[in-house]
């Protein structure tokens, strides 16, 4: 059975069981002084953003603004702080496209630490937080096990590649699946609920697509910039790595673990085959 919701004078349908669960969560958040962290995973282009907007819209009692859909950590941080400062209890904030932030392989960077800190700070803000990422198993362990409440997985029909299928796992099943299947990245295990959703944007679709395109373009420009400050930091790092290698007789692998880059990157620092220009961030990436 489906329940109708109206946005932009148009209807979108939601599974009745899912709708009831979201209203139950809203009561916990607004009446019992909790927050609720939803994880939504699925491959790129599978429809995570559309589904997240519908969930957030219902949880927030139809109050979802374009600014509540955040495409960078800075946007997410500012929007959460905004709702905290204005005492906007029961609102929803979506953190879209979080790969590279919630990913365990790059979790030591400043944004990942910031995400953990922010989730710790907003515990009493009574918000519904939605974190979108390609794979649940790439998520940092404390967030996956202890700081999230519900996991959704979106899929496509493998026969015709139509979008619109979701699977929901409660806290107990989510934790069990993470501990049991992390090595194989397998979603084996019965979901608590499953169903379908429609292709309906709860914020202006044209404005959302433009916002996302502008963010991706800006990120590309930022990644391609090597500022004088970065060049200086690279030079200082290279000098320190060479000193450690020559004086402490540590292996390249051990130094790589200490510094947080790949063993190949350490080798390029110690015995550069080409000038160091351009080694960061492509060749001196975090260990994968």
JOHUSUL-V205150 format. One record per backbone hydrogen bond with DSSP energy under -1.0 kcal/mol. CO is the residue of the C=O (numbers start at 1). NH is the residue of the N-H. E is the energy in kcal/mol with one decimal. If there is no record, write none. Layout:
# JOHUSUL-V205150
CO;NH;E + CO;NH;E
This chain:
# JOHUSUL-V205150
1;16;-3.1 + 3;14;-2.3 + 5;12;-2.5 + 7;10;-1.8 + 10;7;-2.8 + 12;5;-2.4 + 14;3;-3.4 + 15;19;-2.8 + 16;20;-2.4 + 17;21;-2.0 + 18;22;-2.4 + 19;23;-2.0 + 20;24;-1.9 + 21;25;-2.3 + 22;26;-2.4 + 23;27;-1.8 + 24;28;-1.8 + 25;29;-2.6 + 26;30;-2.7 + 27;31;-2.4 + 28;32;-1.5 + 36;129;-2.8 + 37;149;-2.9 + 37;150;-1.6 + 38;131;-2.8 + 39;152;-3.2 + 40;133;-2.1 + 41;154;-2.4 + 43;46;-1.7 + 47;51;-2.0 + 48;52;-2.8 + 49;53;-2.1 + 50;54;-1.6 + 51;55;-2.2 + 52;56;-2.9 + 53;57;-2.4 + 54;58;-1.8 + 55;59;-2.5 + 56;60;-2.3 + 57;62;-3.0 + 58;61;-1.5 + 60;63;-1.0 + 65;68;-1.9 + 66;69;-1.7 + 68;94;-3.3 + 70;96;-3.0 + 72;76;-2.2 + 73;77;-3.1 + 74;78;-2.5 + 75;79;-2.5 + 76;80;-2.4 + 77;81;-2.4 + 78;82;-2.3 + 79;83;-2.1 + 80;84;-2.1 + 81;85;-2.9 + 82;86;-1.9 + 83;88;-2.7 + 84;87;-1.2 + 87;89;-1.7 + 88;91;-1.2 + 91;128;-2.8 + 93;130;-2.6 + 94;70;-3.0 + 95;132;-2.5 + 98;101;-2.3 + 98;102;-1.9 + 102;140;-1.2 + 103;106;-1.1 + 104;107;-1.2 + 106;109;-1.7 + 109;113;-1.9 + 110;114;-1.9 + 111;115;-2.0 + 112;116;-1.9 + 113;117;-2.2 + 114;118;-2.8 + 115;119;-2.4 + 116;120;-1.7 + 117;121;-2.2 + 118;122;-2.2 + 122;125;-1.6 + 126;90;-3.8 + 127;36;-2.1 + 128;93;-2.3 + 129;38;-3.5 + 130;95;-3.8 + 131;40;-2.5 + 132;98;-1.6 + 135;138;-1.0 + 136;139;-1.3 + 138;104;-2.4 + 140;144;-2.7 + 141;145;-2.8 + 142;146;-2.0 + 142;147;-1.3 + 150;39;-2.9 + 151;169;-2.9 + 152;41;-2.7 + 153;167;-1.8 + 155;165;-1.6 + 157;161;-3.3 + 162;157;-2.6 + 164;197;-1.9 + 165;155;-2.3 + 166;195;-2.1 + 167;153;-2.4 + 168;192;-2.0 + 168;193;-1.4 + 169;151;-2.4 + 170;174;-2.7 + 171;175;-2.2 + 172;176;-2.1 + 173;177;-2.3 + 174;178;-2.1 + 175;179;-2.3 + 176;180;-2.1 + 177;181;-2.7 + 178;182;-1.1 + 181;185;-1.7 + 181;186;-1.2 + 193;168;-3.1 + 195;166;-2.5 + 198;200;-1.4 + 204;208;-2.5 + 205;209;-2.6 + 206;210;-2.0 + 207;211;-2.3 + 208;212;-2.4 + 209;213;-2.4 + 210;214;-2.7 + 211;215;-2.0 + 212;216;-2.4 + 213;217;-2.2 + 214;218;-2.3 + 215;219;-2.4 + 216;220;-2.1 + 217;221;-2.0 + 218;222;-2.2 + 219;223;-2.5 + 220;224;-1.5 + 222;225;-1.2 + 227;231;-2.5 + 228;232;-2.3 + 229;233;-2.3 + 230;234;-2.6 + 231;235;-2.0 + 232;236;-2.4 + 233;237;-2.5 + 234;238;-2.6 + 235;239;-2.1 + 236;240;-2.1 + 237;241;-2.7 + 238;242;-2.3 + 239;243;-2.0 + 240;244;-2.5 + 241;245;-2.4 + 242;246;-2.3 + 243;247;-2.3 + 244;248;-2.1 + 251;255;-2.3 + 252;256;-2.5 + 253;257;-1.9 + 254;258;-1.8 + 255;259;-2.8 + 256;260;-2.7 + 256;261;-1.0 + 262;266;-1.7 + 263;267;-2.3 + 264;268;-2.0 + 265;269;-1.4 + 266;270;-2.5 + 267;271;-2.7 + 276;279;-2.3 + 279;284;-2.3 + 285;262;-1.3
